[in-house]
Amino acid sequence: MNHWRFTYRNHLLFILFILFYALLGLFNLTTLPVAWTDEVMNLDPAIQFHRFGHFFSKLWPNPGAEKVFASYPPLIEIWHIIWLKLVNPTVFNIRLPFLIFHLITLTVLYFILIKSLKNKYISLLFLLLFAFDKSVFELSRSVRVEVLILLLISLYYLFQTKSNNPFLQGFLSGLLLIAHLYTLPIVLAWLIKTCFKNSYQYTIKYGISLVLPTLFSLWLINFNVAEIISQLGLQATKHTPQSNGFFYILRDSFLGRFFPYYNEQPLMWFVYLGILFLAIHLLIKQRTSIESALLNGSLLELLLLGITIFGAMSAQYRYLPAFLLIGIITFASEIKLNNKIFKALILIIVLNGFLSFTARHITAIYQRQERTSEPILAFLDKNIPQNKKILILGESIGEYYSATHKLCDYGLDFHPIHFKFTDYENVYYLSKDSIPYLNCTKIGQYNPLQNQIPPIISKFAKGGTYSNTFIWKVESESEFKKITQPFLTY
């Protein structure tokens, strides 16, 4: 008990921060953001598996996905499949584990920094830099695989110093291997270091555990490697640089990728570039012992990940949190915060992130009645028949509705290729627009009470609401084609 009280007092600021982060996250769990595209696309294959016992998804546009799903690395799908065995697919139930995973990541990172820096205040400062970064706090609430990626990376570094068990480390690496294509460089770096720094017996144990998640993933799709090559290959081409010319790729990757930061957190651009320059500087500094520099610490995985993200991935900021996490772990102990100007700059960046973070949550609180999922699901229940085979197109909340209605399918209007109008008795379209160009029957319009957001908060107000969602009944195949035709070249 005395030890706990000492620990409690010693880390009081961190505990207060985690409680603040957790309570705010829990209160706004279903409202920040409202149901959105990536969330339901990641969820859909697991819902179909739960409903029909078969791993497929009509929601994904890649040919073959409607028969067997192999368009995305399966880690997040495996999680959803397991979780849906225990809970109903509500917005709250699906998102709750991801909030918990993120809180664990923040806690683990804090104690990794404590061990490295031997200073709880500086450790907390770097933790806040990470936690309030725009890409981190947005993706922590997105039900994307990045939440699991950050958790696995942080646990790998924690257990590397705590136990260094080859089976555990190999299994964590194996899970990361099936998380996303951009995590492959991290796993490669860990494997290289394992082979060079450990015994033959350790490496064999590590390797066995490493391949187990991949084998399970192949079993899930009946070892259909051809579909993986076809679907995942097609999906990967959509997330590589689309610009022509080396200069344009550099512009998009180093400037366009950070466009969302410029309005809210402009100084974070310098943090990411600083991590890149520090990595290159450290490598040059250690040129007489490059092998030692790469095999010790986390520089090798940081460099390989940086080359992959900035050189081979499309200019989207959702790939950045893993880079920031490994960068902080790599360089926190290298940065000297005894310089007052530098210390003040870090505090300004953290404060800017805090204001951006809290403004989003305050906006969600003001718009709570417009963002809560239960009332709009009840509105759909009231206006959509329960005893007919139906298809719902459009707004992502339709996926959560269809998940609990056996005769209902859900499709994105911009991924329509696996859906046919004639397969359903009724087709409904959920839209935020009045769509006067369509000859559809208006069934209803969702209009909850709206609160006025204070002007100072509205500058940071982002994200949609369910307010003004129309339900349209699509009366003919020609009207169905008008809705989906612009996207059929997908």
C-alpha positions in Angstrom: 0.0 0.0 0.0 2.8 2.4 0.8 4.4 1.6 -2.5 1.2 2.4 -4.3 0.7 5.6 -2.5 4.3 6.6 -3.4 3.7 5.8 -7.0 0.3 7.6 -7.0 1.9 10.8 -5.7 4.9 10.5 -7.9 2.9 10.3 -11.1 -0.1 12.4 -10.0 0.0 14.8 -13.0 0.1 11.8 -15.4 -2.9 10.2 -13.6 -4.9 13.4 -13.8 -4.1 13.7 -17.5 -5.2 10.1 -18.2 -8.4 10.6 -16.2 -9.2 13.8 -18.1 -8.5 12.1 -21.5 -10.5 9.0 -20.5 -13.5 10.8 -19.2 -13.7 13.2 -22.1 -13.2 10.3 -24.5 -15.9 8.2 -22.9 -18.4 11.0 -22.8 -17.9 11.8 -26.5 -17.3 8.2 -27.5 -20.3 8.0 -29.9 -20.4 11.7 -31.0 -16.8 12.5 -31.9 -16.9 11.7 -34.8 -20.2 10.5 -36.0 -20.2 7.2 -37.9 -18.0 7.7 -41.0 -16.7 5.8 -44.1 -13.4 4.2 -42.9 -15.1 3.1 -39.6 -17.9 1.1 -41.3 -15.7 -0.2 -44.1 -13.4 -1.8 -41.5 -16.3 -3.1 -39.6 -18.3 -4.5 -42.5 -16.4 -7.8 -43.3 -16.6 -8.7 -39.6 -20.4 -8.0 -39.6 -20.9 -10.2 -42.6 -18.8 -12.9 -41.0 -20.9 -12.6 -37.8 -24.2 -12.7 -39.8 -23.4 -15.3 -42.4 -20.3 -17.2 -41.2 -18.4 -16.2 -44.3 -15.6 -13.6 -44.6 -16.7 -11.2 -47.4 -17.8 -7.7 -48.0 -19.9 -6.0 -50.7 -19.0 -2.6 -49.3 -15.4 -2.8 -50.6 -15.2 -2.0 -54.3 -12.4 -4.4 -55.3 -13.4 -7.3 -57.6 -13.7 -10.5 -55.6 -14.3 -8.8 -52.2 -18.0 -9.8 -52.5 -16.9 -13.5 -52.4 -14.0 -13.5 -50.1 -12.5 -10.4 -48.4 -8.8 -9.9 -49.0 -8.7 -6.1 -49.7 -7.1 -5.1 -46.4 -4.6 -6.7 -43.9 -6.9 -8.6 -41.5 -5.8 -7.6 -38.0 -8.6 -5.1 -37.4 -11.1 -7.6 -39.0 -10.0 -10.3 -36.6 -10.4 -8.0 -33.7 -14.0 -7.1 -34.8 -14.9 -10.7 -35.4 -13.8 -11.7 -31.8 -15.5 -8.6 -30.3 -18.8 -9.1 -32.1 -19.0 -12.6 -30.5 -19.4 -10.7 -27.1 -21.3 -7.5 -27.9 -24.0 -6.1 -30.2 -22.6 -3.9 -33.0 -23.6 -0.5 -31.6 -21.4 2.6 -32.1 -20.6 2.7 -28.3 -19.7 -1.0 -28.2 -17.5 -0.9 -31.3 -15.6 2.2 -30.2 -15.1 1.4 -26.5 -12.1 -1.0 -26.9 -10.3 1.4 -29.2 -10.5 4.1 -26.5 -9.1 1.6 -24.0 -6.3 0.5 -26.4 -5.3 4.2 -26.9 -5.3 4.9 -23.2 -3.0 1.8 -22.7 -0.7 3.1 -25.5 -0.4 6.5 -23.7 0.3 4.9 -20.4 3.0 2.6 -21.9 4.6 5.4 -23.7 4.8 7.5 -20.5 6.6 4.7 -18.6 8.9 4.1 -21.6 9.9 7.8 -21.5 10.2 7.7 -17.7 12.8 4.8 -18.0 14.6 6.7 -20.8 14.6 10.2 -19.5 14.5 9.7 -15.7 12.3 12.8 -15.4 8.5 12.6 -15.0 7.9 16.2 -16.1 9.8 16.0 -19.4 8.3 12.5 -20.0 4.8 14.0 -19.5 5.7 16.9 -21.8 6.6 14.5 -24.7 3.5 12.4 -23.9 1.3 15.5 -24.3 3.1 16.3 -27.5 2.1 12.9 -28.8 -1.4 12.7 -27.3 -2.6 16.2 -28.6 -1.1 15.8 -32.1 -3.9 16.2 -34.6 -3.3 12.9 -36.4 -3.0 11.0 -33.2 -6.2 12.2 -31.4 -8.3 12.1 -34.5 -7.2 8.6 -35.5 -7.5 7.4 -31.9 -11.2 7.9 -32.3 -11.6 6.7 -35.8 -11.9 2.9 -35.3 -9.0 2.5 -37.8 -6.2 0.0 -37.4 -3.7 2.8 -36.4 -5.0 2.4 -32.8 -3.9 -1.2 -32.8 -0.6 -0.4 -34.5 0.3 2.2 -31.9 -0.6 -0.2 -29.1 1.5 -3.0 -30.6 4.5 -0.8 -31.1 4.4 0.6 -27.6 4.0 -2.9 -26.1 6.9 -4.2 -28.2 9.3 -1.6 -26.8 8.0 -2.0 -23.2 8.4 -5.8 -23.2 11.8 -5.5 -24.9 13.1 -3.9 -21.8 10.9 -5.8 -19.3 11.2 -9.4 -20.3 12.5 -9.7 -23.9 10.6 -13.0 -24.3 11.1 -14.3 -27.9 7.6 -15.8 -28.1 5.9 -12.6 -26.9 8.1 -10.3 -29.0 7.6 -12.4 -32.1 3.8 -12.6 -31.6 3.6 -8.8 -31.2 5.7 -8.5 -34.4 3.4 -11.0 -36.2 0.3 -9.0 -35.3 1.9 -5.9 -36.6 2.7 -7.7 -39.8 -1.0 -8.2 -40.5 -2.0 -4.7 -39.5 -1.1 -2.7 -42.6 1.3 -2.6 -45.5 3.2 0.4 -44.1 4.0 -1.5 -40.9 6.1 -4.0 -42.8 9.3 -1.9 -42.6 8.9 -1.8 -38.8 8.6 -5.6 -38.6 11.6 -6.0 -41.0 13.7 -3.8 -38.8 12.8 -5.7 -35.7 13.5 -9.0 -37.4 16.9 -7.8 -38.6 17.9 -6.7 -35.1 16.6 -9.9 -33.6 18.7 -12.0 -36.0 21.9 -10.0 -35.5 21.7 -9.5 -31.7 20.3 -12.8 -30.4 21.2 -16.4 -30.3 20.1 -18.9 -33.0 17.6 -20.5 -30.6 16.1 -17.1 -29.6 15.6 -16.2 -33.3 13.9 -19.5 -34.1 11.4 -19.0 -31.3 10.9 -15.4 -32.4 10.3 -16.5 -36.0 7.8 -19.2 -35.1 5.7 -16.7 -33.2 6.1 -14.1 -36.0 4.4 -16.3 -38.6 1.5 -17.5 -36.5 -0.8 -14.5 -37.1 -0.1 -14.7 -40.9 -1.0 -18.4 -41.0 -4.2 -17.7 -39.1 -5.0 -14.9 -41.6 -4.5 -17.2 -44.5 -6.7 -19.9 -42.9 -9.5 -17.3 -42.5 -9.6 -16.9 -46.4 -8.9 -20.6 -47.1 -5.3 -19.9 -48.1 -6.6 -18.0 -51.2 -3.3 -16.3 -52.0 -4.4 -15.3 -55.4 -7.2 -13.1 -53.9 -4.7 -11.4 -51.6 -2.4 -10.5 -54.6 -5.4 -9.3 -56.6 -7.4 -7.3 -54.0 -4.6 -6.1 -51.7 -2.5 -5.2 -54.7 -5.3 -3.1 -56.2 -6.0 -1.5 -52.9 -2.3 -0.7 -52.4 -2.1 1.1 -55.8 -4.8 3.5 -54.6 -2.6 4.6 -51.7 0.7 5.3 -53.4 1.7 8.7 -54.8 -0.4 9.7 -57.8 1.6 12.7 -58.9 3.9 12.6 -61.9 7.5 13.5 -61.3 9.8 13.3 -58.3 9.4 17.0 -57.4 5.6 16.7 -57.3 5.8 13.6 -55.1 8.1 15.5 -52.7 5.7 18.4 -52.6 2.7 16.3 -51.9 4.4 14.1 -49.3 6.2 16.9 -47.3 3.7 19.7 -47.8 0.3 18.3 -49.0 0.4 15.6 -46.4 0.4 18.2 -43.6 -2.3 20.4 -45.1 -4.8 19.7 -42.3 -2.2 20.8 -39.8 -1.8 24.3 -41.2 -5.1 25.6 -39.9 -4.9 24.1 -36.4 -1.4 22.9 -35.5 1.1 24.6 -37.9 4.1 24.0 -35.7 3.7 20.2 -35.8 5.0 20.2 -39.3 8.4 21.2 -37.8 8.2 18.4 -35.3 7.9 15.8 -38.0 10.6 17.4 -40.2 12.7 17.6 -37.1 12.4 13.9 -36.4 13.5 13.2 -40.0 16.5 15.5 -39.8 17.5 14.1 -36.4 17.4 10.6 -37.8 19.7 11.5 -40.7 21.9 13.5 -38.4 22.3 10.6 -36.0 23.2 8.3 -38.8 25.8 10.6 -40.1 27.1 11.3 -36.7 27.6 7.5 -36.2 29.1 6.9 -39.6 32.1 5.1 -38.1 29.7 2.7 -36.4 26.6 2.7 -38.5 25.9 -0.9 -37.7 25.8 -0.2 -34.0 23.6 2.8 -34.5 21.1 0.8 -36.5 21.0 -2.3 -34.4 20.6 -0.5 -31.1 17.6 1.7 -30.1 14.9 2.3 -32.7 16.7 4.2 -35.4 16.5 1.5 -38.0 12.7 1.1 -37.9 12.3 4.9 -37.8 14.4 5.3 -41.0 12.7 2.5 -42.9 9.2 3.7 -41.8 10.1 7.3 -42.8 11.3 6.2 -46.3 8.1 4.2 -46.7 5.7 6.9 -45.6 7.3 9.9 -47.3 8.5 8.1 -50.3 6.0 5.4 -51.2 2.7 6.2 -49.5 0.0 8.6 -50.6 0.0 12.0 -49.0 -2.4 11.3 -46.1 -1.7 12.2 -42.5 -3.2 9.0 -41.1 0.2 7.2 -41.5 2.0 9.7 -39.3 1.1 8.6 -35.7 3.4 5.5 -35.9 6.2 7.7 -37.2 5.7 10.2 -34.4 5.5 7.5 -31.7 8.8 5.8 -32.8 10.4 9.2 -33.3 9.6 10.3 -29.7 10.9 7.0 -28.3 14.1 7.3 -30.4 14.9 11.0 -29.7 13.4 12.0 -26.4 16.6 11.2 -24.6 18.7 12.9 -27.4 17.0 16.3 -27.0 18.3 18.6 -24.4 15.5 20.7 -22.8 17.8 22.9 -20.8 17.5 25.5 -23.5 14.8 28.0 -22.4 13.8 28.9 -26.0 13.5 25.3 -27.0 11.5 24.4 -23.9 9.1 27.3 -24.5 8.6 26.2 -28.1 7.7 22.6 -27.0 5.2 24.1 -24.5 3.7 26.3 -27.2 3.2 23.3 -29.5 1.6 21.3 -26.6 -0.7 24.2 -25.7 -1.7 24.6 -29.3 -2.5 20.8 -29.5 -4.4 21.0 -26.2 -6.6 23.9 -27.5 -7.3 22.0 -30.8 -8.1 18.8 -28.9 -10.4 20.5 -26.4 -12.2 22.6 -29.0 -13.1 19.4 -30.9 -14.6 17.9 -27.7 -16.4 21.1 -26.7 -17.9 21.2 -30.2 -19.1 17.6 -29.8 -20.6 18.5 -26.4 -22.5 21.5 -27.9 -23.7 19.3 -30.8 -24.5 16.2 -28.7 -28.1 16.0 -29.7 -27.2 16.2 -33.4 -24.4 13.6 -33.1 -25.9 10.9 -30.9 -26.5 7.7 -32.8 -29.5 6.2 -30.9 -32.1 8.8 -32.0 -31.3 8.7 -35.7 -31.2 4.8 -35.6 -34.7 5.0 -34.0 -35.7 7.5 -36.8 -34.6 5.0 -39.4 -36.4 2.2 -37.6 -39.6 4.2 -37.7 -39.4 5.0 -41.4 -37.9 1.9 -42.9 -39.9 -1.4 -43.2 -38.7 -4.4 -41.2 -40.2 -7.2 -43.2 -38.7 -6.6 -46.6 -35.3 -7.2 -48.2 -33.9 -3.7 -48.4 -30.7 -1.9 -49.3 -29.6 1.4 -47.7 -27.2 3.6 -49.5 -25.4 6.7 -48.4 -24.6 8.0 -44.9 -22.4 5.7 -42.8 -24.9 5.3 -39.9 -26.8 3.0 -42.3 -24.2 0.3 -41.6 -25.0 0.3 -37.9 -28.7 0.1 -38.8 -28.2 -2.8 -41.2 -26.0 -4.7 -38.7 -29.0 -5.3 -36.5 -31.6 -6.0 -39.2 -31.2 -9.3 -41.0 -33.1 -8.4 -44.1 -31.1 -5.2 -44.6 -27.9 -4.5 -46.5 -25.8 -1.4 -46.5 -23.8 0.1 -49.4 -21.8 3.3 -49.9 -23.1 5.3 -52.8 -19.6 5.7 -54.1 -18.7 2.0 -53.9 -21.8 0.6 -55.7 -20.4 -2.1 -57.9 -21.5 -5.1 -55.8 -25.1 -4.0 -55.5 -28.0 -4.4 -57.9 -31.3 -2.6 -57.6 -33.2 -5.7 -58.7 -31.9 -7.7 -55.8 -34.0 -5.8 -53.3 -37.6 -5.1 -52.6 -36.9 -1.6 -51.5 -33.9 0.7 -51.9 -33.4 3.7 -49.6 -30.8 6.5 -49.9 -29.6 8.5 -46.8 -28.3 11.9 -47.9 -27.5 15.3 -46.4 -28.7 16.9 -49.7 -32.2 17.5 -50.9 -31.2 16.0 -54.3 -33.8 17.8 -56.4 -32.4 16.1 -59.6 -33.7 12.7 -58.5 -37.2 11.5 -58.9 -37.3 9.8 -55.5 -39.9 9.7 -52.7 -39.0 11.7 -49.6 -39.7 9.4 -46.6 -38.5 11.7 -43.9 -35.9 14.2 -42.7 -34.0 14.0 -39.4 -34.0 17.3 -37.6 -32.8 17.1 -33.9 -32.5 20.2 -31.8 -29.4 22.2 -32.8 -27.2 24.3 -30.4 -25.3 27.4 -31.5 -21.5 26.9 -31.2 -19.6 29.8 -29.6 -17.7 31.8 -32.3 -14.3 31.1 -30.8 -14.9 27.4 -30.7 -16.4 27.3 -34.2 -13.0 28.1 -35.7 -11.9 24.7 -34.6 -15.3 23.0 -35.1 -14.8 20.0 -37.4 -16.8 16.9 -38.2 -20.3 16.3 -39.3 -23.6 15.7 -37.5 -26.6 13.6 -38.3 -28.8 16.7 -38.6 -30.7 17.2 -41.8 -30.3 13.6 -43.0 -32.9 12.8 -45.6 -34.4 9.3 -46.2 -35.3 8.8 -49.9 -37.0 5.8 -51.4 -35.4 5.0 -54.7 -38.3 4.1 -56.9 -36.6 2.8 -60.1 -33.4 1.4 -61.4 -32.8 4.5 -63.5 -32.8 6.6 -60.3 -30.5 4.1 -58.6 -28.0 4.6 -61.5 -28.2 8.4 -61.2 -27.1 8.0 -57.6 -24.3 5.6 -58.2 -23.3 6.2 -61.9 -20.6 8.9 -61.2 -18.6 6.3 -59.2 -19.0 3.2 -61.4 -15.6 3.8 -63.0 -14.0 3.0 -59.6 
